[in-house]
């Protein structure tokens, strides 16, 4: 199977369209996979305001985002891509984007 470089963004766009239309939330989700297993281990939600966090806290969006991150981790590892185990999803209104980063970079973001 050939790696589809649009897979991540296409899935994020679908999720945003389903849940974030008309919202004005912003923040980021830092995520880490289990080392060697390529499955989601930990996600830290860092929203810009308490209101943004409350808006998604118990929502289907949060649950489906966690499921999607697990899928993306698995897909990226299956395709032999770099930085398969961690990254950051940026939330800006009804738009989502993802960056796959070295573990140390995501840990620095988490601790800042």
The first five atom37 places (N, CA, C, CB, O) and aatype in JSON, in Angstrom:
{
  "aatype": [20, 20, 20, 20, 20, 20, 20, 20, 20, 20, 20, 20, 20, 20, 20, 20, 20, 20, 20, 20, 20, 20, 20, 20, 20, 20, 20, 20, 20, 20, 20, 20, 20, 20, 20, 20, 20, 20, 20, 20, 20, 20, 20, 20, 20, 20, 20, 20, 20, 20, 20, 20, 20, 20, 20, 20, 20, 20, 20, 20, 20, 20, 20, 20, 20, 20, 20, 20, 20, 20, 20, 20, 20, 20, 20, 20, 20, 20, 20, 20, 20, 20, 20, 20, 20, 20, 20, 20, 20, 20, 20, 20, 20, 20, 20, 20, 20, 20, 20, 20, 20, 20, 20, 20, 20, 20, 20, 20, 20, 20, 20, 20],
  "atom_mask": [
    [1, 1, 1, 1, 1],
    [1, 1, 1, 1, 1],
    [1, 1, 1, 1, 1],
    [1, 1, 1, 1, 1],
    [1, 1, 1, 1, 1],
    [1, 1, 1, 1, 1],
    [1, 1, 1, 1, 1],
    [1, 1, 1, 1, 1],
    [1, 1, 1, 1, 1],
    [1, 1, 1, 1, 1],
    [1, 1, 1, 1, 1],
    [1, 1, 1, 1, 1],
    [1, 1, 1, 1, 1],
    [1, 1, 1, 1, 1],
    [1, 1, 1, 1, 1],
    [1, 1, 1, 1, 1],
    [1, 1, 1, 1, 1],
    [1, 1, 1, 1, 1],
    [1, 1, 1, 1, 1],
    [1, 1, 1, 1, 1],
    [1, 1, 1, 1, 1],
    [1, 1, 1, 1, 1],
    [1, 1, 1, 1, 1],
    [1, 1, 1, 1, 1],
    [1, 1, 1, 1, 1],
    [1, 1, 1, 1, 1],
    [1, 1, 1, 1, 1],
    [1, 1, 1, 1, 1],
    [1, 1, 1, 1, 1],
    [1, 1, 1, 1, 1],
    [1, 1, 1, 1, 1],
    [1, 1, 1, 1, 1],
    [1, 1, 1, 1, 1],
    [1, 1, 1, 1, 1],
    [1, 1, 1, 1, 1],
    [1, 1, 1, 1, 1],
    [1, 1, 1, 1, 1],
    [1, 1, 1, 1, 1],
    [1, 1, 1, 1, 1],
    [1, 1, 1, 1, 1],
    [1, 1, 1, 1, 1],
    [1, 1, 1, 1, 1],
    [1, 1, 1, 1, 1],
    [1, 1, 1, 1, 1],
    [1, 1, 1, 1, 1],
    [1, 1, 1, 1, 1],
    [1, 1, 1, 1, 1],
    [1, 1, 1, 1, 1],
    [1, 1, 1, 1, 1],
    [1, 1, 1, 1, 1],
    [1, 1, 1, 1, 1],
    [1, 1, 1, 1, 1],
    [1, 1, 1, 1, 1],
    [1, 1, 1, 1, 1],
    [1, 1, 1, 1, 1],
    [1, 1, 1, 1, 1],
    [1, 1, 1, 1, 1],
    [1, 1, 1, 1, 1],
    [1, 1, 1, 1, 1],
    [1, 1, 1, 1, 1],
    [1, 1, 1, 1, 1],
    [1, 1, 1, 1, 1],
    [1, 1, 1, 1, 1],
    [1, 1, 1, 1, 1],
    [1, 1, 1, 1, 1],
    [1, 1, 1, 1, 1],
    [1, 1, 1, 1, 1],
    [1, 1, 1, 1, 1],
    [1, 1, 1, 1, 1],
    [1, 1, 1, 1, 1],
    [1, 1, 1, 1, 1],
    [1, 1, 1, 1, 1],
    [1, 1, 1, 1, 1],
    [1, 1, 1, 1, 1],
    [1, 1, 1, 1, 1],
    [1, 1, 1, 1, 1],
    [1, 1, 1, 1, 1],
    [1, 1, 1, 1, 1],
    [1, 1, 1, 1, 1],
    [1, 1, 1, 1, 1],
    [1, 1, 1, 1, 1],
    [1, 1, 1, 1, 1],
    [1, 1, 1, 1, 1],
    [1, 1, 1, 1, 1],
    [1, 1, 1, 1, 1],
    [1, 1, 1, 1, 1],
    [1, 1, 1, 1, 1],
    [1, 1, 1, 1, 1],
    [1, 1, 1, 1, 1],
    [1, 1, 1, 1, 1],
    [1, 1, 1, 1, 1],
    [1, 1, 1, 1, 1],
    [1, 1, 1, 1, 1],
    [1, 1, 1, 1, 1],
    [1, 1, 1, 1, 1],
    [1, 1, 1, 1, 1],
    [1, 1, 1, 1, 1],
    [1, 1, 1, 1, 1],
    [1, 1, 1, 1, 1],
    [1, 1, 1, 1, 1],
    [1, 1, 1, 1, 1],
    [1, 1, 1, 1, 1],
    [1, 1, 1, 1, 1],
    [1, 1, 1, 1, 1],
    [1, 1, 1, 1, 1],
    [1, 1, 1, 1, 1],
    [1, 1, 1, 1, 1],
    [1, 1, 1, 1, 1],
    [1, 1, 1, 1, 1],
    [1, 1, 1, 1, 1],
    [1, 1, 1, 1, 1],
    [1, 1, 1, 1, 1]
  ],
  "atom_positions": [
    [[0.84, -1.18, 0.0], [0.0, 0.0, 0.0], [0.89, 1.24, 0.0], [-0.96, 0.0, 1.22], [1.91, 1.29, 0.69]],
    [[0.51, 2.23, -0.76], [1.25, 3.48, -0.87], [0.74, 4.47, 0.18], [1.12, 4.07, -2.3], [-0.46, 4.58, 0.42]],
    [[1.67, 5.19, 0.79], [1.32, 6.19, 1.79], [0.53, 7.33, 1.15], [2.59, 6.74, 2.48], [0.95, 7.9, 0.14]],
    [[-0.61, 7.67, 1.75], [-1.46, 8.77, 1.29], [-1.18, 9.98, 2.18], [-2.98, 8.37, 1.33], [-1.61, 10.02, 3.33]],
    [[-0.46, 10.95, 1.66], [-0.05, 12.12, 2.45], [-1.24, 13.0, 2.84], [0.97, 12.94, 1.68], [-1.1, 13.87, 3.69]],
    [[-2.4, 12.8, 2.22], [-3.58, 13.6, 2.55], [-4.5, 12.91, 3.55], [-4.36, 13.91, 1.28], [-5.49, 13.5, 3.99]],
    [[-4.18, 11.67, 3.92], [-5.04, 10.89, 4.8], [-5.35, 11.61, 6.11], [-4.4, 9.55, 5.09], [-6.51, 11.75, 6.5]],
    [[-4.3, 12.07, 6.8], [-4.48, 12.73, 8.1], [-5.4, 13.95, 7.99], [-3.13, 13.16, 8.67], [-6.38, 14.07, 8.72]],
    [[-5.07, 14.84, 7.07], [-5.82, 16.09, 6.96], [-7.25, 15.84, 6.5], [-5.13, 17.05, 6.01], [-8.17, 16.52, 6.95]],
    [[-7.45, 14.89, 5.6], [-8.8, 14.58, 5.15], [-9.68, 14.12, 6.3], [-8.77, 13.52, 4.05], [-10.82, 14.56, 6.42]],
    [[-9.15, 13.25, 7.14], [-9.91, 12.75, 8.29], [-10.16, 13.86, 9.31], [-9.16, 11.58, 8.96], [-11.24, 13.94, 9.88]],
    [[-9.17, 14.71, 9.53], [-9.35, 15.84, 10.45], [-10.41, 16.8, 9.91], [-8.02, 16.59, 10.66], [-11.23, 17.31, 10.68]],
    [[-10.4, 17.05, 8.62], [-11.41, 17.93, 8.01], [-12.81, 17.36, 8.18], [-11.1, 18.15, 6.52], [-13.76, 18.1, 8.45]],
    [[-12.95, 16.06, 8.02], [-14.26, 15.41, 8.2], [-14.75, 15.58, 9.63], [-14.18, 13.92, 7.83], [-15.92, 15.89, 9.87]],
    [[-13.85, 15.36, 10.58], [-14.23, 15.5, 11.99], [-14.6, 16.94, 12.33], [-13.08, 15.02, 12.89], [-15.58, 17.18, 13.03]],
    [[-13.83, 17.89, 11.83], [-14.12, 19.3, 12.08], [-15.46, 19.69, 11.49], [-13.02, 20.19, 11.5], [-16.24, 20.4, 12.12]],
    [[-15.73, 19.23, 10.29], [-17.01, 19.55, 9.64], [-18.18, 19.0, 10.43], [-17.04, 19.0, 8.2], [-19.23, 19.63, 10.54]],
    [[-18.0, 17.82, 10.98], [-19.06, 17.15, 11.74], [-19.32, 17.83, 13.08], [-18.7, 15.7, 11.97], [-20.46, 17.88, 13.53]],
    [[-18.28, 18.36, 13.73], [-18.43, 18.82, 15.12], [-18.12, 20.3, 15.37], [-17.56, 18.02, 15.98], [-18.61, 20.86, 16.36]],
    [[-17.34, 20.94, 14.54], [-16.84, 22.26, 14.9], [-17.43, 23.41, 14.1], [-15.37, 22.29, 14.74], [-17.02, 24.56, 14.27]],
    [[-18.37, 23.13, 13.23], [-18.98, 24.19, 12.44], [-19.57, 25.28, 13.32], [-20.05, 23.62, 11.52], [-20.34, 25.0, 14.24]],
    [[-19.21, 26.52, 13.05], [-19.73, 27.65, 13.81], [-19.1, 27.85, 15.18], [-21.18, 27.48, 13.98], [-19.54, 28.71, 15.94]],
    [[-18.08, 27.08, 15.5], [-17.43, 27.27, 16.8], [-16.25, 28.22, 16.66], [-16.96, 25.91, 17.39], [-15.78, 28.49, 15.55]],
    [[-15.79, 28.71, 17.78], [-14.66, 29.61, 17.79], [-13.65, 29.17, 18.84], [-15.11, 31.06, 18.05], [-13.01, 30.0, 19.48]],
    [[-13.51, 27.85, 19.02], [-12.57, 27.35, 20.02], [-11.16, 27.37, 19.44], [-12.95, 25.94, 20.48], [-10.97, 27.32, 18.23]],
    [[-10.19, 27.44, 20.33], [-8.79, 27.35, 19.89], [-7.94, 26.72, 20.98], [-8.24, 28.74, 19.51], [-8.23, 26.84, 22.17]],
    [[-6.91, 26.06, 20.54], [-6.01, 25.37, 21.45], [-5.23, 24.31, 20.71], [-6.77, 24.76, 22.62], [-5.07, 24.37, 19.49]],
    [[-4.75, 23.33, 21.47], [-4.0, 22.24, 20.85], [-4.15, 20.98, 21.68], [-2.52, 22.62, 20.69], [-4.45, 21.01, 22.88]],
    [[-3.92, 19.86, 21.01], [-3.94, 18.55, 21.64], [-2.56, 17.94, 21.42], [-5.08, 17.64, 21.06], [-2.17, 17.68, 20.29]],
    [[-1.86, 17.71, 22.5], [-0.56, 17.05, 22.43], [-0.81, 15.57, 22.67], [0.46, 17.64, 23.47], [-1.51, 15.21, 23.62]],
    [[-0.26, 14.71, 21.82], [-0.56, 13.29, 21.97], [0.7, 12.45, 21.84], [-1.59, 12.85, 20.93], [1.65, 12.8, 21.15]],
    [[0.66, 11.31, 22.53], [1.76, 10.37, 22.55], [1.2, 8.96, 22.39], [2.58, 10.5, 23.87], [0.14, 8.63, 22.93]],
    [[1.93, 8.13, 21.66], [1.56, 6.73, 21.52], [2.39, 5.88, 22.46], [1.74, 6.26, 20.08], [3.44, 6.3, 22.94]],
    [[1.9, 4.66, 22.72], [2.69, 3.69, 23.47], [3.95, 3.4, 22.67], [1.87, 2.37, 23.76], [3.86, 3.1, 21.48]],
    [[5.11, 3.49, 23.28], [6.34, 3.18, 22.54], [6.3, 1.76, 21.99], [7.57, 3.36, 23.45], [6.06, 0.8, 22.72]],
    [[6.54, 1.65, 20.71], [6.59, 0.35, 20.06], [5.25, -0.25, 19.68], [7.27, -0.59, 20.93], [5.21, -1.23, 18.94]],
    [[4.15, 0.31, 20.15], [2.83, -0.26, 19.85], [2.03, 0.57, 18.86], [2.04, -0.4, 21.12], [1.09, 0.06, 18.25]],
    [[2.39, 1.83, 18.68], [1.7, 2.71, 17.74], [0.2, 2.81, 18.01], [1.93, 2.23, 16.33], [-0.61, 2.82, 17.09]],
    [[-0.14, 2.89, 19.27], [-1.51, 3.11, 19.71], [-1.5, 4.29, 20.67], [-2.12, 1.81, 20.39], [-0.51, 4.52, 21.35]],
    [[-2.59, 5.02, 20.72], [-2.67, 6.22, 21.56], [-2.51, 5.86, 23.03], [-3.99, 6.94, 21.34], [-3.19, 4.96, 23.53]],
    [[-1.63, 6.56, 23.71], [-1.38, 6.36, 25.13], [-1.88, 7.55, 25.94], [0.11, 6.14, 25.39], [-2.53, 7.37, 26.96]],
    [[-1.57, 8.76, 25.49], [-1.83, 9.95, 26.29], [-2.14, 11.14, 25.38], [-0.64, 10.27, 27.2], [-1.48, 11.33, 24.36]],
    [[-3.13, 11.92, 25.77], [-3.43, 13.16, 25.06], [-3.65, 14.25, 26.09], [-4.68, 13.01, 24.12], [-4.4, 14.07, 27.05]],
    [[-3.0, 15.36, 25.88], [-3.15, 16.52, 26.76], [-3.83, 17.63, 25.97], [-1.76, 16.99, 27.31], [-3.31, 18.11, 24.96]],
    [[-5.0, 18.03, 26.44], [-5.78, 19.08, 25.76], [-5.42, 20.41, 26.39], [-7.33, 18.8, 25.87], [-5.67, 20.62, 27.58]],
    [[-4.85, 21.3, 25.63], [-4.48, 22.63, 26.09], [-5.29, 23.66, 25.29], [-2.93, 22.89, 25.93], [-4.92, 24.05, 24.19]],
    [[-6.39, 24.07, 25.88], [-7.27, 25.02, 25.21], [-6.91, 26.44, 25.64], [-8.77, 24.71, 25.53], [-6.36, 26.64, 26.73]],
    [[-7.2, 27.4, 24.79], [-6.83, 28.79, 25.07], [-7.63, 29.4, 26.22], [-7.02, 29.63, 23.84], [-7.13, 30.27, 26.94]],
    [[-8.88, 28.94, 26.4], [-9.69, 29.47, 27.49], [-10.42, 28.34, 28.2], [-10.71, 30.52, 26.96], [-10.59, 27.25, 27.64]],
    [[-10.86, 28.59, 29.42], [-11.66, 27.61, 30.15], [-12.97, 27.34, 29.43], [-11.93, 28.1, 31.59], [-13.48, 26.22, 29.46]],
    [[-13.53, 28.36, 28.79], [-14.78, 28.19, 28.06], [-14.6, 27.23, 26.89], [-15.29, 29.55, 27.55], [-15.47, 26.41, 26.61]],
    [[-13.46, 27.33, 26.2], [-13.18, 26.4, 25.1], [-13.09, 24.98, 25.62], [-11.87, 26.79, 24.39], [-13.62, 24.05, 24.99]],
    [[-12.43, 24.8, 26.75], [-12.31, 23.46, 27.32], [-13.67, 22.92, 27.73], [-11.36, 23.48, 28.54], [-13.98, 21.76, 27.46]],
    [[-14.49, 23.74, 28.36], [-15.82, 23.31, 28.77], [-16.69, 22.94, 27.58], [-16.5, 24.41, 29.59], [-17.52, 22.03, 27.67]],
    [[-16.51, 23.64, 26.47], [-17.32, 23.39, 25.27], [-17.08, 21.99, 24.7], [-17.03, 24.44, 24.21], [-17.98, 21.42, 24.09]],
    [[-15.89, 21.45, 24.88], [-15.59, 20.14, 24.3], [-15.44, 19.04, 25.33], [-14.35, 20.23, 23.49], [-15.35, 17.87, 24.97]],
    [[-15.42, 19.38, 26.59], [-15.09, 18.43, 27.65], [-15.87, 17.12, 27.55], [-15.36, 19.05, 28.99], [-15.26, 16.05, 27.55]],
    [[-17.15, 17.16, 27.47], [-17.94, 15.94, 27.43], [-18.56, 15.65, 26.08], [-19.02, 16.02, 28.45], [-19.53, 14.91, 25.98]],
    [[-17.99, 16.23, 25.04], [-18.61, 16.15, 23.72], [-18.19, 14.89, 22.95], [-18.24, 17.38, 22.9], [-17.2, 14.24, 23.27]],
    [[-18.98, 14.58, 21.95], [-18.62, 13.5, 21.03], [-17.35, 13.85, 20.27], [-19.77, 13.22, 20.05], [-16.6, 12.96, 19.88]],
    [[-17.11, 15.13, 20.06], [-15.89, 15.54, 19.36], [-14.65, 15.03, 20.08], [-15.84, 17.07, 19.24], [-13.74, 14.51, 19.45]],
    [[-14.62, 15.17, 21.38], [-13.44, 14.75, 22.14], [-13.23, 13.24, 22.01], [-13.58, 15.15, 23.63], [-12.11, 12.79, 21.76]],
    [[-14.28, 12.48, 22.16], [-14.18, 11.03, 22.04], [-13.74, 10.63, 20.63], [-15.53, 10.37, 22.39], [-12.86, 9.78, 20.47]],
    [[-14.35, 11.22, 19.63], [-14.0, 10.87, 18.25], [-12.61, 11.34, 17.87], [-15.01, 11.46, 17.3], [-11.95, 10.69, 17.05]],
    [[-12.14, 12.43, 18.44], [-10.77, 12.87, 18.2], [-9.78, 11.85, 18.76], [-10.52, 14.26, 18.83], [-8.78, 11.54, 18.11]],
    [[-10.05, 11.34, 19.94], [-9.17, 10.34, 20.54], [-9.13, 9.08, 19.66], [-9.63, 9.99, 21.98], [-8.06, 8.5, 19.45]],
    [[-10.27, 8.66, 19.18], [-10.32, 7.49, 18.29], [-9.55, 7.76, 16.99], [-11.79, 7.12, 17.97], [-8.83, 6.89, 16.5]],
    [[-9.72, 8.95, 16.44], [-9.02, 9.3, 15.21], [-7.51, 9.34, 15.42], [-9.51, 10.65, 14.69], [-6.76, 8.87, 14.57]],
    [[-7.06, 9.89, 16.53], [-5.62, 9.92, 16.79], [-5.05, 8.5, 16.82], [-5.33, 10.63, 18.13], [-3.96, 8.26, 16.31]],
    [[-5.78, 7.58, 17.42], [-5.34, 6.19, 17.46], [-5.21, 5.62, 16.04], [-6.3, 5.34, 18.29], [-4.24, 4.93, 15.74]],
    [[-6.18, 5.91, 15.19], [-6.15, 5.46, 13.8], [-4.96, 6.08, 13.07], [-7.46, 5.83, 13.08], [-4.25, 5.39, 12.34]],
    [[-4.74, 7.38, 13.27], [-3.65, 8.06, 12.57], [-2.28, 7.54, 13.0], [-3.72, 9.57, 12.81], [-1.38, 7.39, 12.18]],
    [[-2.13, 7.26, 14.29], [-0.87, 6.69, 14.79], [-0.6, 5.34, 14.13], [-0.92, 6.53, 16.33], [0.51, 5.08, 13.68]],
    [[-1.61, 4.51, 14.07], [-1.47, 3.18, 13.48], [-1.15, 3.28, 12.0], [-2.75, 2.37, 13.69], [-0.24, 2.6, 11.51]],
    [[-1.89, 4.11, 11.28], [-1.67, 4.26, 9.84], [-0.25, 4.75, 9.55], [-2.69, 5.23, 9.25], [0.43, 4.2, 8.68]],
    [[0.18, 5.75, 10.26], [1.5, 6.32, 10.01], [2.6, 5.28, 10.27], [1.72, 7.56, 10.9], [3.58, 5.21, 9.52]],
    [[2.45, 4.51, 11.32], [3.45, 3.47, 11.62], [3.44, 2.37, 10.56], [3.19, 2.86, 13.0], [4.5, 1.9, 10.15]],
    [[2.25, 1.98, 10.12], [2.15, 0.94, 9.08], [2.83, 1.38, 7.79], [0.68, 0.61, 8.81], [3.33, 0.56, 7.03]],
    [[2.84, 2.68, 7.55], [3.42, 3.22, 6.33], [4.89, 3.59, 6.47], [2.64, 4.43, 5.9], [5.5, 4.09, 5.53]],
    [[5.48, 3.34, 7.65], [6.9, 3.57, 7.85], [7.3, 5.04, 7.87], [7.66, 2.87, 6.81], [8.42, 5.38, 7.47]],
    [[6.41, 5.89, 8.32], [6.71, 7.33, 8.36], [7.5, 7.69, 9.61], [5.4, 8.14, 8.32], [7.52, 6.94, 10.59]],
    [[8.16, 8.84, 9.58], [8.93, 9.34, 10.73], [7.99, 9.93, 11.78], [9.97, 10.39, 10.28], [6.86, 10.32, 11.48]],
    [[8.47, 9.99, 13.01], [7.72, 10.58, 14.13], [6.31, 9.98, 14.22], [7.63, 12.12, 13.96], [5.32, 10.71, 14.25]],
    [[6.26, 8.66, 14.25], [4.96, 7.99, 14.23], [4.24, 8.02, 15.57], [5.14, 6.57, 13.8], [3.04, 7.76, 15.62]],
    [[4.93, 8.32, 16.65], [4.32, 8.13, 17.96], [3.85, 9.36, 18.68], [5.25, 7.47, 18.79], [3.33, 9.24, 19.8]],
    [[3.99, 10.54, 18.12], [3.6, 11.73, 18.86], [3.47, 12.93, 17.94], [4.62, 12.03, 19.97], [4.0, 12.96, 16.83]],
    [[2.74, 13.92, 18.44], [2.56, 15.14, 17.67], [1.59, 16.09, 18.35], [2.07, 14.83, 16.27], [1.31, 15.96, 19.54]],
    [[1.1, 17.03, 17.57], [0.17, 18.03, 18.09], [-0.9, 18.31, 17.04], [0.92, 19.34, 18.49], [-0.61, 18.44, 15.85]],
    [[-2.15, 18.39, 17.52], [-3.25, 18.82, 16.67], [-3.59, 20.24, 17.09], [-4.51, 17.85, 16.8], [-3.79, 20.51, 18.27]],
    [[-3.64, 21.13, 16.12], [-3.98, 22.52, 16.37], [-5.47, 22.72, 16.07], [-3.1, 23.49, 15.51], [-5.95, 22.29, 15.02]],
    [[-6.19, 23.37, 16.99], [-7.61, 23.69, 16.81], [-7.73, 25.2, 16.68], [-8.48, 23.16, 17.99], [-7.25, 25.95, 17.54]],
    [[-8.35, 25.62, 15.62], [-8.57, 27.06, 15.4], [-9.94, 27.24, 14.76], [-7.43, 27.69, 14.5], [-10.09, 27.14, 13.54]],
    [[-10.94, 27.51, 15.6], [-12.31, 27.63, 15.11], [-12.78, 26.29, 14.59], [-12.41, 28.69, 14.01], [-12.78, 25.3, 15.33]],
    [[-13.17, 26.25, 13.34], [-13.64, 25.0, 12.76], [-12.56, 24.32, 11.9], [-14.89, 25.24, 11.93], [-12.88, 23.54, 11.0]],
    [[-11.29, 24.63, 12.18], [-10.19, 24.04, 11.42], [-9.25, 23.29, 12.35], [-9.43, 25.13, 10.65], [-8.94, 23.73, 13.46]],
    [[-8.81, 22.14, 11.87], [-7.85, 21.3, 12.57], [-6.65, 21.06, 11.68], [-8.5, 19.96, 13.01], [-6.8, 20.94, 10.46]],
    [[-5.47, 20.99, 12.26], [-4.26, 20.61, 11.53], [-3.38, 19.78, 12.46], [-3.49, 21.86, 11.0], [-3.49, 19.88, 13.68]],
    [[-2.52, 18.98, 11.88], [-1.69, 18.08, 12.68], [-0.22, 18.25, 12.3], [-2.12, 16.62, 12.49], [0.13, 18.46, 11.14]],
    [[0.63, 18.14, 13.31], [2.08, 18.13, 13.12], [2.61, 16.88, 13.81], [2.77, 19.44, 13.68], [2.3, 16.64, 14.97]],
    [[3.4, 16.11, 13.09], [4.08, 14.94, 13.66], [5.49, 15.39, 14.02], [4.1, 13.71, 12.66], [6.26, 15.81, 13.15]],
    [[5.83, 15.31, 15.3], [7.08, 15.89, 15.79], [7.89, 14.87, 16.59], [6.79, 17.11, 16.66], [7.34, 13.86, 17.04]],
    [[9.18, 15.13, 16.77], [9.97, 14.28, 17.66], [9.41, 14.35, 19.09], [11.46, 14.71, 17.65], [8.88, 15.38, 19.51]],
    [[9.53, 13.26, 19.81], [8.97, 13.16, 21.16], [9.45, 14.3, 22.06], [9.35, 11.81, 21.79], [8.66, 14.87, 22.81]],
    [[10.73, 14.63, 21.99], [11.28, 15.67, 22.86], [10.58, 17.01, 22.6], [12.81, 15.79, 22.63], [10.36, 17.78, 23.54]],
    [[10.24, 17.31, 21.36], [9.57, 18.57, 21.05], [8.17, 18.63, 21.67], [9.47, 18.74, 19.53], [7.76, 19.67, 22.19]],
    [[7.45, 17.51, 21.6], [6.1, 17.48, 22.16], [6.17, 17.53, 23.69], [5.33, 16.21, 21.7], [5.32, 18.16, 24.32]],
    [[7.16, 16.89, 24.28], [7.32, 16.95, 25.74], [7.62, 18.38, 26.2], [8.45, 16.0, 26.19], [7.13, 18.81, 27.24]],
    [[8.42, 19.11, 25.43], [8.72, 20.51, 25.77], [7.43, 21.32, 25.71], [9.79, 21.11, 24.79], [7.17, 22.12, 26.61]],
    [[6.61, 21.12, 24.68], [5.32, 21.83, 24.59], [4.43, 21.5, 25.78], [4.6, 21.46, 23.27], [3.76, 22.37, 26.33]],
    [[4.42, 20.25, 26.17], [3.57, 19.8, 27.28], [3.99, 20.42, 28.6], [3.61, 18.27, 27.39], [3.16, 20.71, 29.46]],
    [[5.28, 20.64, 28.76], [5.79, 21.18, 30.01], [5.89, 22.69, 30.03], [7.13, 20.6, 30.3], [6.3, 23.28, 31.04]],
    [[5.52, 23.35, 28.92], [5.64, 24.81, 28.9], [4.34, 25.49, 29.29], [6.07, 25.29, 27.52], [4.27, 26.71, 29.33]]
  ]
}
